[in-house]
Amino acid sequence: MKKVVLKVDFYNDKIKQKMMKTASGLLGVESVSIELKENKLTLLGDIDPVKAVSKLRKVCQTNIISVGPLEEDKKSTDVATTLNSFEPYPFYYHMQPPYYIQGYYI
């Protein structure tokens, strides 16, 4: 996953709506966020930044600020793996077998 930060110049709400619609329709985009005061658009997902800029330039002036990997919290992933390791048996061991009555499984 990548984090792409773009500088966008738009002057009204109609252009902003077109820009958000175009950005959310790009292939591989999982999240779109905008900072109105700084005129920054942040895209998260497996996207090609050059293709994203070329599509967005048809709507408004767009420049790339930064492209980098998505920073995830390592603590949250470590906690999730340790919680799963404490389960004594997998879930399917707790299920009861199906009952067979008159040719049908119940």
N, CA and C atoms as a LAMMPS dump frame, in Angstrom:
ITEM: TIMESTEP
0
ITEM: NUMBER OF ATOMS
318
ITEM: BOX BOUNDS ff ff ff
-5.0000000000000000e+02 5.0000000000000000e+02
-5.0000000000000000e+02 5.0000000000000000e+02
-5.0000000000000000e+02 5.0000000000000000e+02
ITEM: ATOMS id mol type element x y z
1 1 1 N 0.836 -1.169 0
2 1 2 C 0 0 0
3 1 3 C 0.889 1.244 0
4 2 1 N 0.42 2.231 -0.713
5 2 2 C 1.15 3.49 -0.821
6 2 3 C 0.307 4.631 -0.271
7 3 1 N 1.014 5.652 0.138
8 3 2 C 0.384 6.904 0.542
9 3 3 C 0.892 7.976 -0.414
10 4 1 N -0.029 8.55 -1.185
11 4 2 C 0.314 9.567 -2.167
12 4 3 C -0.326 10.874 -1.721
13 5 1 N 0.5 11.906 -1.554
14 5 2 C 0.011 13.223 -1.165
15 5 3 C 0.159 14.148 -2.365
16 6 1 N -0.94 14.791 -2.75
17 6 2 C -0.972 15.657 -3.925
18 6 3 C -1.393 17.062 -3.526
19 7 1 N -0.831 18.057 -4.221
20 7 2 C -1.274 19.438 -4.043
21 7 3 C -2.24 19.735 -5.175
22 8 1 N -3.443 20.152 -4.813
23 8 2 C -4.483 20.427 -5.797
24 8 3 C -4.943 21.868 -5.661
25 9 1 N -5.255 22.492 -6.795
26 9 2 C -5.769 23.855 -6.81
27 9 3 C -7.176 23.831 -7.385
28 10 1 N -8.151 24.135 -6.562
29 10 2 C -9.537 24.21 -7.009
30 10 3 C -10.137 25.482 -6.435
31 11 1 N -11.112 26.025 -7.117
32 11 2 C -11.631 27.316 -6.718
33 11 3 C -13.099 27.31 -6.329
34 12 1 N -13.811 26.191 -6.498
35 12 2 C -15.201 26.142 -6.028
36 12 3 C -15.578 24.704 -5.669
37 13 1 N -16.778 24.547 -5.131
38 13 2 C -17.218 23.237 -4.651
39 13 3 C -17.487 22.258 -5.794
40 14 1 N -17.899 22.765 -6.942
41 14 2 C -18.174 21.88 -8.076
42 14 3 C -16.889 21.193 -8.549
43 15 1 N -15.804 21.934 -8.609
44 15 2 C -14.51 21.363 -8.998
45 15 3 C -14.039 20.384 -7.928
46 16 1 N -14.284 20.718 -6.646
47 16 2 C -13.883 19.821 -5.552
48 16 3 C -14.634 18.494 -5.641
49 17 1 N -15.927 18.542 -5.95
50 17 2 C -16.711 17.317 -6.079
51 17 3 C -16.229 16.475 -7.253
52 18 1 N -15.917 17.101 -8.383
53 18 2 C -15.399 16.362 -9.534
54 18 3 C -14.051 15.731 -9.215
55 19 1 N -13.218 16.473 -8.481
56 19 2 C -11.905 15.963 -8.111
57 19 3 C -12.031 14.752 -7.193
58 20 1 N -12.916 14.821 -6.192
59 20 2 C -13.109 13.7 -5.268
60 20 3 C -13.693 12.491 -5.991
61 21 1 N -14.611 12.718 -6.914
62 21 2 C -15.205 11.621 -7.668
63 21 3 C -14.171 10.954 -8.562
64 22 1 N -13.334 11.752 -9.21
65 22 2 C -12.281 11.203 -10.063
66 22 3 C -11.261 10.431 -9.235
67 23 1 N -10.864 10.986 -8.083
68 23 2 C -9.868 10.332 -7.232
69 23 3 C -10.395 9.02 -6.664
70 24 1 N -11.652 8.999 -6.264
71 24 2 C -12.202 7.768 -5.686
72 24 3 C -12.444 6.704 -6.749
73 25 1 N -12.549 7.092 -8.003
74 25 2 C -12.767 6.138 -9.08
75 25 3 C -11.5 5.541 -9.656
76 26 1 N -10.336 6.002 -9.198
77 26 2 C -9.079 5.468 -9.711
78 26 3 C -8.884 4.017 -9.272
79 27 1 N -8.21 3.261 -10.094
80 27 2 C -7.982 1.845 -9.825
81 27 3 C -7.012 1.678 -8.657
82 28 1 N -7.409 0.938 -7.632
83 28 2 C -6.557 0.638 -6.486
84 28 3 C -6.696 1.586 -5.314
85 29 1 N -7.491 2.63 -5.436
86 29 2 C -7.648 3.6 -4.349
87 29 3 C -8.575 3.029 -3.285
88 30 1 N -8.099 3.012 -2.042
89 30 2 C -8.912 2.527 -0.929
90 30 3 C -9.445 3.656 -0.058
91 31 1 N -8.72 4.769 0.004
92 31 2 C -9.135 5.873 0.851
93 31 3 C -8.717 7.197 0.221
94 32 1 N -9.603 8.191 0.319
95 32 2 C -9.341 9.542 -0.188
96 32 3 C -9.653 10.52 0.935
97 33 1 N -8.711 11.416 1.205
98 33 2 C -8.966 12.458 2.192
99 33 3 C -8.414 13.773 1.659
100 34 1 N -9.029 14.87 2.091
101 34 2 C -8.64 16.184 1.607
102 34 3 C -8.476 17.129 2.782
103 35 1 N -7.461 17.983 2.695
104 35 2 C -7.231 19.044 3.669
105 35 3 C -7.475 20.356 2.944
106 36 1 N -8.562 21.022 3.275
107 36 2 C -8.968 22.213 2.545
108 36 3 C -8.038 23.397 2.787
109 37 1 N -7.547 23.569 3.993
110 37 2 C -6.703 24.727 4.298
111 37 3 C -5.37 24.67 3.561
112 38 1 N -4.81 23.466 3.426
113 38 2 C -3.504 23.31 2.78
114 38 3 C -3.617 22.876 1.319
115 39 1 N -4.838 22.645 0.846
116 39 2 C -5.087 22.166 -0.531
117 39 3 C -4.31 20.888 -0.835
118 40 1 N -4.403 19.928 0.072
119 40 2 C -3.733 18.634 -0.101
120 40 3 C -4.762 17.537 -0.23
121 41 1 N -4.488 16.619 -1.133
122 41 2 C -5.318 15.439 -1.343
123 41 3 C -4.458 14.227 -1.034
124 42 1 N -4.929 13.343 -0.156
125 42 2 C -4.177 12.15 0.235
126 42 3 C -4.912 10.92 -0.269
127 43 1 N -4.192 10.08 -1.025
128 43 2 C -4.741 8.841 -1.56
129 43 3 C -4.009 7.671 -0.926
130 44 1 N -4.756 6.675 -0.474
131 44 2 C -4.176 5.471 0.103
132 44 3 C -4.595 4.269 -0.727
133 45 1 N -3.653 3.357 -0.989
134 45 2 C -3.969 2.149 -1.735
135 45 3 C -2.84 1.783 -2.672
136 46 1 N -3.075 0.774 -3.482
137 46 2 C -2.099 0.322 -4.48
138 46 3 C -2.378 1.057 -5.785
139 47 1 N -1.802 2.242 -5.912
140 47 2 C -2.08 3.09 -7.064
141 47 3 C -0.78 3.531 -7.713
142 48 1 N -0.876 3.936 -8.976
143 48 2 C 0.239 4.515 -9.692
144 48 3 C 0.103 6.035 -9.587
145 49 1 N 1.04 6.72 -8.937
146 49 2 C 0.888 8.158 -8.721
147 49 3 C 0.874 8.957 -10.027
148 50 1 N 1.609 8.524 -11.027
149 50 2 C 1.661 9.251 -12.292
150 50 3 C 0.31 9.189 -13.005
151 51 1 N -0.321 8.018 -12.998
152 51 2 C -1.64 7.891 -13.613
153 51 3 C -2.686 8.691 -12.837
154 52 1 N -2.554 8.707 -11.508
155 52 2 C -3.496 9.468 -10.682
156 52 3 C -3.395 10.955 -10.993
157 53 1 N -2.177 11.468 -11.123
158 53 2 C -1.99 12.884 -11.419
159 53 3 C -2.498 13.212 -12.82
160 54 1 N -2.244 12.332 -13.78
161 54 2 C -2.701 12.617 -15.147
162 54 3 C -4.225 12.651 -15.232
163 55 1 N -4.913 11.798 -14.485
164 55 2 C -6.386 11.825 -14.465
165 55 3 C -6.904 13.068 -13.744
166 56 1 N -6.275 13.424 -12.624
167 56 2 C -6.737 14.576 -11.85
168 56 3 C -6.413 15.908 -12.517
169 57 1 N -5.405 15.953 -13.374
170 57 2 C -5.077 17.197 -14.065
171 57 3 C -6.129 17.579 -15.097
172 58 1 N -6.972 16.639 -15.488
173 58 2 C -8.071 16.961 -16.395
174 58 3 C -9.156 17.768 -15.678
175 59 1 N -9.168 17.672 -14.326
176 59 2 C -10.174 18.369 -13.53
177 59 3 C -9.609 19.659 -12.935
178 60 1 N -8.41 19.589 -12.359
179 60 2 C -7.808 20.757 -11.716
180 60 3 C -6.292 20.622 -11.754
181 61 1 N -5.605 21.72 -11.415
182 61 2 C -4.143 21.706 -11.382
183 61 3 C -3.68 20.803 -10.241
184 62 1 N -2.802 19.828 -10.54
185 62 2 C -2.38 18.828 -9.555
186 62 3 C -0.866 18.626 -9.641
187 63 1 N -0.215 18.55 -8.486
188 63 2 C 1.221 18.271 -8.398
189 63 3 C 1.46 17.239 -7.303
190 64 1 N 2.493 16.424 -7.473
191 64 2 C 2.846 15.411 -6.472
192 64 3 C 3.698 16.056 -5.387
193 65 1 N 3.319 15.851 -4.131
194 65 2 C 4.116 16.311 -2.996
195 65 3 C 4.999 15.178 -2.497
196 66 1 N 4.389 14.018 -2.219
197 66 2 C 5.183 12.892 -1.724
198 66 3 C 4.507 11.573 -2.065
199 67 1 N 5.338 10.54 -2.217
200 67 2 C 4.884 9.17 -2.436
201 67 3 C 5.694 8.289 -1.507
202 68 1 N 5.017 7.447 -0.74
203 68 2 C 5.738 6.584 0.179
204 68 3 C 4.871 5.453 0.668
205 69 1 N 5.472 4.532 1.426
206 69 2 C 4.685 3.428 1.977
207 69 3 C 3.771 3.917 3.084
208 70 1 N 2.682 3.195 3.267
209 70 2 C 1.731 3.521 4.319
210 70 3 C 2.313 3.094 5.655
211 71 1 N 2.351 4.026 6.605
212 71 2 C 2.889 3.715 7.928
213 71 3 C 1.779 3.157 8.79
214 72 1 N 1.918 1.908 9.2
215 72 2 C 0.919 1.253 10.037
216 72 3 C 1.47 1.126 11.455
217 73 1 N 0.58 1.065 12.408
218 73 2 C 0.992 0.889 13.79
219 73 3 C 1.466 -0.537 13.992
220 74 1 N 2.731 -0.694 14.391
221 74 2 C 3.269 -2.03 14.619
222 74 3 C 2.733 -2.628 15.917
223 75 1 N 2.368 -1.766 16.862
224 75 2 C 1.841 -2.263 18.131
225 75 3 C 0.507 -2.969 17.929
226 76 1 N -0.347 -2.434 17.075
227 76 2 C -1.649 -3.055 16.873
228 76 3 C -1.522 -4.41 16.185
229 77 1 N -0.573 -4.557 15.255
230 77 2 C -0.407 -5.854 14.597
231 77 3 C 0.215 -6.864 15.552
232 78 1 N 1.127 -6.414 16.433
233 78 2 C 1.733 -7.326 17.392
234 78 3 C 0.698 -7.828 18.392
235 79 1 N -0.203 -6.972 18.829
236 79 2 C -1.235 -7.363 19.78
237 79 3 C -2.18 -8.363 19.131
238 80 1 N -2.516 -8.155 17.858
239 80 2 C -3.425 -9.071 17.174
240 80 3 C -2.81 -10.456 17.037
241 81 1 N -1.532 -10.535 16.744
242 81 2 C -0.904 -11.845 16.598
243 81 3 C -0.77 -12.539 17.94
244 82 1 N -0.515 -11.8 19.025
245 82 2 C -0.397 -12.443 20.334
246 82 3 C -1.751 -12.904 20.845
247 83 1 N -2.823 -12.173 20.534
248 83 2 C -4.143 -12.606 20.977
249 83 3 C -4.572 -13.884 20.268
250 84 1 N -4.241 -14.029 19.007
251 84 2 C -4.61 -15.233 18.273
252 84 3 C -3.799 -16.443 18.716
253 85 1 N -2.621 -16.249 19.274
254 85 2 C -1.793 -17.374 19.687
255 85 3 C -2.284 -18.001 20.988
256 86 1 N -3.172 -17.335 21.745
257 86 2 C -3.652 -17.876 23.006
258 86 3 C -4.859 -18.78 22.854
259 87 1 N -5.4 -18.919 21.666
260 87 2 C -6.559 -19.786 21.466
261 87 3 C -6.089 -21.244 21.535
262 88 1 N -6.652 -22.055 22.448
263 88 2 C -6.132 -23.409 22.632
264 88 3 C -6.41 -24.326 21.439
265 89 1 N -7.571 -24.219 20.839
266 89 2 C -7.924 -25.05 19.693
267 89 3 C -8.514 -24.163 18.606
268 90 1 N -8.335 -24.537 17.364
269 90 2 C -8.987 -23.773 16.294
270 90 3 C -10.505 -23.847 16.423
271 91 1 N -11.191 -22.946 15.777
272 91 2 C -12.64 -22.822 15.888
273 91 3 C -13.352 -24.091 15.438
274 92 1 N -12.872 -24.769 14.401
275 92 2 C -13.591 -25.919 13.877
276 92 3 C -13.583 -27.11 14.828
277 93 1 N -12.72 -27.147 15.839
278 93 2 C -12.77 -28.225 16.818
279 93 3 C -13.966 -28.081 17.756
280 94 1 N -14.516 -26.892 17.882
281 94 2 C -15.631 -26.651 18.786
282 94 3 C -16.989 -26.911 18.134
283 95 1 N -17.005 -27.152 16.845
284 95 2 C -18.273 -27.376 16.151
285 95 3 C -18.738 -28.818 16.35
286 96 1 N -20.044 -29.001 16.411
287 96 2 C -20.592 -30.341 16.553
288 96 3 C -20.759 -30.971 15.172
289 97 1 N -20.668 -32.301 15.09
290 97 2 C -20.848 -32.945 13.797
291 97 3 C -22.314 -32.878 13.357
292 98 1 N -22.561 -32.904 12.054
293 98 2 C -23.951 -32.865 11.583
294 98 3 C -24.677 -34.174 11.914
295 99 1 N -25.962 -34.077 12.081
296 99 2 C -26.77 -35.251 12.381
297 99 3 C -27.41 -35.755 11.101
298 100 1 N -27.485 -37.077 10.962
299 100 2 C -28.044 -37.697 9.767
300 100 3 C -29.362 -38.354 10.163
301 101 1 N -30.492 -37.819 9.654
302 101 2 C -31.803 -38.368 9.967
303 101 3 C -32.566 -38.564 8.661
304 102 1 N -32.947 -39.787 8.373
305 102 2 C -33.764 -40.17 7.224
306 102 3 C -33.239 -39.601 5.904
307 103 1 N -31.946 -39.738 5.68
308 103 2 C -31.386 -39.326 4.416
309 103 3 C -31.011 -37.856 4.309
310 104 1 N -31.164 -37.072 5.362
311 104 2 C -30.841 -35.64 5.315
312 104 3 C -29.858 -35.29 6.416
313 105 1 N -28.945 -34.431 6.112
314 105 2 C -28.063 -33.873 7.144
315 105 3 C -28.747 -32.665 7.759
316 106 1 N -28.745 -32.614 9.068
317 106 2 C -29.38 -31.499 9.774
318 106 3 C -28.301 -30.667 10.438
